[in-house]
Amino acid sequence: MKRWVERVALMALLGLGVQGCAAAGGNADAGRDAGGADAGPGDAGDFRDAGERDGGGDDASTELDAGSDADVEPDAGDDAGADAGADAGTDAGTDAGTDAGTDAGTMPPMITLDGVVSDAEWMGAAHVVNTRITRWGPGENELDGLRTVVRDGRLWIAIEGRVEPPPAGSMDSMNGIVAYLDVDLPDTTSGTTFSAMSDVTGSLDRALNAAFAPPAGFRLHFGFGTRAMGTAGTPVTNGAAFDERVGWRHIAMNAADFPWIVGTEAPMVCGVGACETSILLTTLGVTSGDQLGLFVRITNATGDAFDSDQTLPEDPMVVGGSTQLVTVLHTITIP
């Protein structure tokens, strides 16, 4: 059984509001311990801002369908006072989020977390895209875009994409959208490693428990994502009921049993084709000037298939469809 973490105790010790996971539910896939997995060759490299990347191209890939049918893949501001259009391609996203959409002149009046993303709502946010067409077909497993902005004491994130619908009789997709955050680039004295994770209980937790190989400067602090997409008018969210398929986990706090972060501090809503979320900067433990690193992938229910060709930011080093190696990060600087 997952243990519940008292928020008052955590506030006293760490200044973070988290809540422990509930008992495992959802689907019956057997989990795996990623603790013995080799982090891979990516550990030797320096991280790169996605703005420096080549766009890359489509690639053929073999399938590593782990724990599922072989046909169901991986399981798998403008600057204040500046012209709003002239530098939109740099400040608003193609510099990979180093500006992170924090320029004062283009903040939208409000972002509504409803799982529906629009340019108007996310105006001024950093925006990177994946141009590699998914090989599973429309509506299956794809990552299209990533938007981030820091405002109102929160980090706001939108992931445009989806995972395939659940098989008959299940509420969980065979796959998951998984995202990982380092809140203190390039410091490597805090956080944990992917090989240290060993939480195999809980729907999203098992999918997050994957042996990705990030750059040497990346240390894992938080993970978030979803194992289910919403339907029209009925999104999937980590509300008061703590749906174990969706939400945020403070992995660095306990790599063996990821604590769940309460929805009031980190709400997340997944619609038909996008997930939107925000998290308090105080929960992340960040202050002005801190640099964050983020990447998004698709993996299977047990976090041990890497044959997806979908990456955010788009990673030119994805070869043969394997997304286990991570060479490009989306970076965010806290204003």
C-alpha positions in Angstrom: 0.0 0.0 0.0 1.2 3.5 -0.7 1.8 5.6 2.3 0.3 9.0 2.8 2.7 11.8 3.6 1.4 14.4 6.1 1.5 17.8 4.4 2.2 19.6 7.7 5.2 17.5 8.4 6.6 18.1 4.9 6.0 21.8 5.1 8.0 21.8 8.3 10.8 19.7 6.9 11.0 20.6 3.2 8.6 23.4 2.5 6.8 21.1 0.0 3.1 20.0 0.0 2.8 16.4 -1.1 0.6 13.5 -0.4 1.4 9.9 -0.6 0.0 7.5 -3.3 -3.1 5.4 -2.8 -3.0 1.7 -3.3 -2.3 0.5 -6.8 -5.3 0.2 -9.1 -6.2 0.6 -12.7 -4.6 -2.1 -14.7 -3.0 -5.4 -14.0 0.3 -4.9 -15.8 3.3 -6.2 -13.9 5.7 -3.5 -13.0 9.5 -3.6 -13.2 12.3 -2.3 -11.1 14.3 0.3 -13.1 17.0 0.4 -10.5 19.2 -2.0 -12.2 19.0 -0.4 -15.6 22.1 1.2 -17.0 21.6 4.9 -17.5 23.1 4.6 -20.9 25.5 6.7 -23.0 23.6 9.9 -22.5 25.2 10.2 -19.0 28.4 11.3 -20.6 27.1 14.4 -22.5 26.4 18.0 -21.7 22.8 19.1 -21.9 21.8 21.2 -24.8 19.1 23.9 -25.1 16.6 22.8 -27.7 17.1 26.1 -29.5 20.5 24.8 -30.6 19.1 21.7 -32.1 18.7 20.5 -35.6 15.1 19.7 -36.3 15.9 16.1 -37.1 13.8 13.8 -39.3 11.6 10.8 -39.4 13.2 7.5 -38.6 12.3 3.9 -38.9 12.1 2.0 -35.6 11.7 -1.4 -34.2 9.1 -2.1 -31.5 9.9 -2.9 -27.9 6.4 -3.6 -26.7 6.9 -4.6 -23.1 4.1 -6.1 -21.2 1.5 -5.7 -24.0 0.4 -6.9 -27.4 3.1 -6.5 -30.1 0.6 -4.3 -32.1 0.2 -1.8 -29.3 3.5 0.0 -29.4 5.6 1.7 -26.7 3.2 1.3 -25.4 5.3 3.0 -26.5 7.1 40.0 -25.4 7.7 39.8 -27.0 10.0 41.8 -24.8 8.3 44.8 -23.0 8.0 47.6 -25.4 9.3 45.5 -28.4 7.4 44.6 -31.5 5.1 41.7 -30.8 5.7 40.0 -34.1 9.3 40.7 -34.9 10.9 38.4 -32.3 8.0 36.1 -31.7 9.9 33.2 -33.0 12.7 33.6 -30.5 11.1 35.0 -27.3 8.0 32.9 -27.7 9.7 29.5 -28.0 12.3 28.7 -30.6 15.0 29.5 -28.2 13.8 26.4 -26.3 12.3 28.2 -23.4 15.3 29.9 -21.9 13.2 33.0 -21.9 10.3 30.8 -20.8 7.6 33.3 -21.9 8.2 35.6 -18.9 8.6 38.8 -20.9 6.3 41.4 -19.4 4.4 42.5 -22.5 2.5 39.5 -23.6 1.0 37.8 -20.6 -2.6 36.5 -21.2 -5.2 37.6 -18.7 -5.7 34.0 -17.5 -4.8 30.4 -18.2 -7.7 28.0 -17.7 -6.6 24.4 -17.0 -9.2 22.5 -19.0 -7.1 20.3 -21.3 -7.8 22.6 -24.3 -4.8 24.6 -25.5 -5.1 27.8 -27.7 -2.5 30.3 -28.9 -4.5 33.1 -27.4 -4.7 31.5 -23.9 -0.9 30.7 -23.9 0.2 33.9 -25.6 3.7 34.9 -24.4 4.6 31.3 -23.4 7.7 29.5 -24.7 6.6 27.0 -27.3 8.5 24.1 -28.9 7.1 21.5 -31.2 7.8 18.0 -32.5 7.7 17.7 -36.3 8.3 14.0 -36.4 5.1 12.3 -37.5 4.0 9.5 -35.2 4.1 6.1 -36.9 1.0 4.8 -35.0 -1.5 7.1 -36.8 -3.7 10.0 -35.7 -5.2 9.8 -32.3 -2.8 7.1 -31.0 0.5 8.0 -29.4 1.9 11.4 -30.3 3.6 14.5 -28.9 3.0 17.7 -30.8 3.9 20.7 -28.6 5.2 21.9 -25.3 4.4 25.4 -23.8 5.7 26.9 -20.6 5.4 30.2 -18.8 6.2 31.4 -15.3 3.6 33.8 -13.7 1.5 34.3 -10.6 4.0 32.3 -8.5 3.6 29.2 -10.6 5.1 27.3 -13.5 2.5 26.6 -16.1 3.0 23.8 -18.6 0.9 22.5 -21.6 1.7 19.3 -23.4 -0.1 18.9 -26.7 -0.5 15.3 -27.7 -2.1 12.1 -26.6 -1.9 8.4 -25.9 -4.1 5.8 -27.4 -7.5 4.9 -25.8 -7.6 2.2 -23.2 -8.3 -1.4 -24.3 -11.7 -2.8 -23.6 -12.4 -3.3 -19.9 -9.6 -0.9 -18.7 -9.4 2.8 -17.7 -5.7 3.0 -18.4 -4.0 3.4 -21.8 -1.4 0.9 -22.6 1.0 3.8 -22.7 1.7 7.0 -20.8 2.9 10.6 -21.5 5.7 11.1 -19.0 7.6 14.3 -18.2 10.6 14.9 -16.0 11.9 18.1 -14.3 15.3 19.2 -12.9 14.8 22.3 -10.9 18.5 23.2 -10.4 20.4 23.0 -13.7 23.4 22.4 -13.9 23.9 21.5 -10.3 24.2 17.8 -9.7 24.4 17.8 -5.9 20.6 17.4 -5.5 17.9 15.2 -7.0 18.2 11.6 -8.0 19.0 9.4 -11.0 16.7 7.4 -13.2 18.5 4.2 -12.3 17.6 4.9 -8.6 13.8 4.7 -9.2 12.0 1.6 -8.1 8.4 2.5 -7.6 6.3 -0.2 -9.4 3.0 0.4 -7.7 0.4 2.7 -9.1 -0.7 3.4 -12.7 1.3 6.6 -13.5 4.1 5.7 -11.1 5.0 2.5 -13.0 5.1 4.4 -16.3 7.3 7.1 -14.8 9.6 4.5 -13.5 11.7 4.4 -16.7 15.4 4.1 -17.3 15.9 7.2 -19.5 19.4 8.3 -20.2 19.5 12.2 -19.8 22.5 14.5 -20.2 25.1 14.4 -17.4 23.9 17.8 -16.0 20.3 16.6 -15.5 19.2 15.4 -12.0 15.7 14.2 -11.5 13.5 16.1 -9.0 9.9 15.8 -10.2 7.9 13.7 -12.6 4.4 14.2 -14.0 2.2 12.8 -16.8 -0.9 10.8 -17.6 -2.0 7.3 -18.5 -5.4 8.5 -19.8 -6.8 11.2 -22.0 -10.2 12.8 -21.4 -13.2 12.8 -23.7 -15.1 15.8 -25.0 -16.5 17.5 -21.9 -15.0 15.0 -19.5 -11.3 15.6 -18.8 -9.1 13.4 -16.6 -7.8 15.3 -13.6 -5.9 14.8 -10.4 -8.6 16.3 -8.2 -9.6 15.6 -4.6 -10.0 11.9 -5.4 -6.4 11.5 -6.5 -6.8 9.7 -9.8 -3.6 7.6 -9.9 -3.4 7.8 -13.6 -2.5 11.5 -13.7 -0.6 14.2 -11.8 2.7 15.1 -10.3 5.2 13.0 -8.3 8.1 14.3 -6.1 10.5 11.6 -7.2 13.6 13.0 -5.5 11.8 12.9 -2.1 11.4 9.1 -2.3 12.6 7.3 -5.4 11.2 4.0 -4.2 7.6 5.3 -3.4 6.9 8.5 -5.3 4.9 10.9 -3.1 1.9 12.5 -4.9 1.6 16.2 -4.9 -1.8 17.5 -4.0 -4.0 18.9 -6.7 -4.3 22.3 -5.0 -0.5 22.8 -5.4 -0.2 21.1 -8.8 -3.5 20.7 -10.7 -3.4 18.7 -13.9 -6.1 18.4 -16.5 -6.0 16.2 -19.6 -8.5 16.6 -22.4 -8.8 14.9 -25.8 -5.6 16.2 -27.2 -3.6 18.0 -24.5 -2.7 18.1 -20.9 -2.4 21.4 -18.9 -0.9 21.8 -15.5 0.6 24.3 -13.1 2.7 24.0 -9.9 3.6 26.4 -7.2 7.2 27.7 -7.4 7.4 27.2 -3.6 6.6 23.5 -4.1 9.4 23.3 -6.7 11.7 25.1 -4.2 12.9 27.5 -6.8 13.7 31.3 -6.7 14.6 34.0 -9.2 17.5 33.0 -11.5 17.2 29.3 -11.1 17.3 27.3 -14.3 15.0 24.3 -14.9 15.3 21.5 -17.4 12.3 19.5 -18.8 11.7 16.7 -21.3 8.7 14.8 -22.3 8.4 11.2 -23.7 5.9 8.4 -24.3 6.5 5.1 -22.7 4.5 2.0 -22.0 2.6 1.0 -18.8 5.6 -0.4 -17.0 8.2 2.2 -18.2 10.4 -0.3 -20.0 9.7 0.3 -23.7 11.5 3.1 -25.5 10.5 2.6 -29.2 8.4 5.7 -29.4 9.6 8.2 -32.0 7.9 11.1 -30.2 10.0 13.7 -28.2 9.5 17.1 -26.7 11.6 19.0 -27.4 12.3 17.3 -30.7 15.5 15.3 -30.2 17.7 14.7 -33.3 19.6 11.9 -31.6 16.5 9.6 -31.5 17.8 6.8 -33.8 15.9 3.7 -34.7 12.9 4.9 -32.8 14.5 4.5 -29.4 13.8 7.5 -27.1 15.8 6.2 -24.1 18.6 8.5 -24.9 17.8 12.2 -24.1 20.1 14.9 -25.5 17.9 18.0 -25.7 16.2 19.7 -22.8 13.6 22.5 -22.7 15.1 25.0 -20.3 13.2 27.6 -18.2 14.7 30.4 -16.2 12.8 31.7 -13.2 12.4 35.5 -13.5 
